[in-house]
Amino acid sequence: MDYNIYAGLGGSFGGAQYVGTIRNSTAEEASEYAYDIAAEKYESYTFYEGIHSYSEVEEEMLKEDPECSAEDIDIAYREEMENWIEYYAKPTEEDNIEDYMLEYLD
């Protein structure tokens, strides 16, 4: 099945936006792909106020608890990122996006 992929950041960043269509995919694969794109967008926006990079989260965590583990830092970063990102995959046949906007991703 083909899925339209939407990804982006919430708040004043506009939310999930159409980024393309993935072909011959399962719903789970399409959702994972949308998540990956949203995570990449998050990482590319870390220069904005309030969007924290991995190193910023790590620095803050170590300041609060010098004994915290790498796993704790990974979890804190993922939670920080997931507070911002928005993503979803919608079956192309159920989406009302205009045909001229479709761009296939492989």
N, C-alpha and C positions, 0 to 999 in steps of 0.2 A: 504494500500500500504506500501511497505517496502522502507526505505530511508537510504542511506549511510550518515553518519554524519561526517563532517569535522570541525575542530576547532583548533585555535591556536592564536599566536601573530605574528604580522607582523614584518617588519624590519629584523634585523639579527636573529630573533627567528624562521624563516622558514615559517611563514604563516600558513594557515589552513592545517591540516594533518588529514588523515583518522583516526577516533577513534572508529568506530563501526557502526553497522546497527541497526536501530530501526524498529520493525515490527508493522504492522497493525496501522499505524499512518496517520494523515492528514499532508499535506505539512506545515501547520501552526504549528502543534505540533512538527514536526521534526525540523523546523527552530528554534522554541523556545528552544528545547532541545540542539541544536547546540550552540545557544547563551549562555545558562546556562553553558555548558562545557567550552566555550571560556572564560566566566567570571571567572569561577573557576581557569582556567589556569592563567589568568591575576593575580588573587589574590595570586596564589602560586609563582609568579615571582616578587613580590614587593620588594624583597631584591636586585634586579638588579638596577643599576644606571638608572634613567629616568622612571622607573615604580613606580608610586606613590600609596601608600596605602591610604585607606580612611582617616586614622588619619593624614597623611601628607597633604592631600588636605584640610581637616578640619582646620588644624593648619594654613596653608597658607591663606585660606579664612578668618579666624578670625583675622589674622594679618592685612590683607588688609581692612577688614570691621568688626569690633567687633559686629556690629548689624545684620550681615547676618543671615538668617534663616536656620534651619535644611534642609528645602526643597532646598534652594540655594546650600548648601553643597552637598546634594544628587545629584543634577543636575550636578554640577561641577565634582564630582567624576565619574558619569556615562559618561560624555563627555570625561574625561581623559581616562577612560577605553576603550571607543568605538573608540578612536584614535588609539589604539593598537590592539584590537582583530579583528580576521577574522574568519568567520564561514559561513557555508551553509549546506544545506541538499539536496541531489540529489537522485531522484528515482533510486533504485537499478538496475532496468531493463535498465536504460539509462546510467549507469555508467560502465566504462570499467575496473573497479578494478578486480584484479584476484580473483577467487573464494576462493582460499586458504587463502586470507586475511580477508574474511568475519567473523565477530564475532558479534553475535546478542546481542543487549542490550534490556532489557525489562523494 
